[in-house]
Amino acid sequence: MRAIKLLVSYDGEVFYGMQKQGKFEPTVQSVIEKSFSEIYRKDISVTYAGRTDRGVHAKQQVVCFSDEGEIPLDKLKRVLQNSLDGYPIRILSVDESMEQIHPRYEALSREYEYWFYSGNENVFLNKYMLYVNSMDIERINGYAKYIIGEKDFALFCRSADKYENTIRKVESAEFSKGFYSFLGYEGTSYVFKIRANGFLHNMVRRIVGLLIYAMNNNWQENEIKRVVEEEKEYLWQMAPAKSLFLTRVEYLEETKGNGNEK
């Protein structure tokens, strides 16, 4: 058997998430598996690194599967991309792995980005970025530091009781200010980058929602600390899916030899 690793990007707007669901809801997994069944003329199952929610995008999603090696990799990439015509999915790379891995369970870390913009509200930018009047980077990063570390994130999860363990380690969480240029429009952008050893259902969107709420309502930093440590109950609005992107998944073999082995 030949172990194959795909890097895939997709626009999540038309999908009901990554994970295969019912018969009639298109998901990234179900669309890719359907294409493989047409290419190989048999059922092919895939595994993936990040179980992105409905409407969430991926700049780099990892998808793995096995075959008998009957199709050269360069041809497989072309054939698979052609079979996905009509869906907003791009096959970035197709590589053979030394051994079959489970991309979700063997990942060391995952990174997500959440995008914002300010200035004149724009119908086109609204498709992928969340509009804000302005953003106090110093203040909101003061809040974000309380997200970092190994903590129980049950409060930031939908249906936490479905998990055996809701403890996750957030390695970094930071907002930065930048500049966008899109379709002839230009202005100020902001991005929140968060990296962790794993994420719970809706975890990133709930974190973003809390941090934005805290900034807009001039919370003291200790109020965020109390919420994270579950000393203060509060209900806040979860950030919409449209501006969230899975951007990177890291594995052990990628850290060897570059001074970052973990």
Stockholm file with secondary structure:
# STOCKHOLM 1.0

chainA/1-262         MRAIKLLVSYDGEVFYGMQKQGKFEPTVQSVIEKSFSEIYRKDISVTYAGRTDRGVHAKQQVVCFSDEGEIPLDKLKRVLQNSLDGYPIRILSVDESMEQIHPRYEALSREYEYWFYSGNENVFLNKYMLYVNSMDIERINGYAKYIIGEKDFALFCRSADKYENTIRKVESAEFSKGFYSFLGYEGTSYVFKIRANGFLHNMVRRIVGLLIYAMNNNWQENEIKRVVEEEKEYLWQMAPAKSLFLTRVEYLEETKGNGNEK
#=GR chainA/1-262 SS CEEEEEEEEECGGGSSCSSCCSSSSCCHHHHHHHHHHHHHSSCCCCEESCCCCTTCEEEEEEEEEEECSCSCHHHHHHHHHHHTTTSSEEEEEEEECSSCCCTTTTCSEEEEEEEEECSSCCTTGGGTSEECSCCCHHHHHHHHTTTCEEEECGGGSTTGGGCSCCEEEEEEEEEEEEEEEETTEEEEEEEEEEEESCCCTTHHHHHHHHHHHHHHTTCCHHHHHHHHTTSSCCCCCCCCGGGEEEEEEECHHHHTTTTCCC
#=GC SS_cons         CEEEEEEEEECGGGSSCSSCCSSSSCCHHHHHHHHHHHHHSSCCCCEESCCCCTTCEEEEEEEEEEECSCSCHHHHHHHHHHHTTTSSEEEEEEEECSSCCCTTTTCSEEEEEEEEECSSCCTTGGGTSEECSCCCHHHHHHHHTTTCEEEECGGGSTTGGGCSCCEEEEEEEEEEEEEEEETTEEEEEEEEEEEESCCCTTHHHHHHHHHHHHHHTTCCHHHHHHHHTTSSCCCCCCCCGGGEEEEEEECHHHHTTTTCCC
//
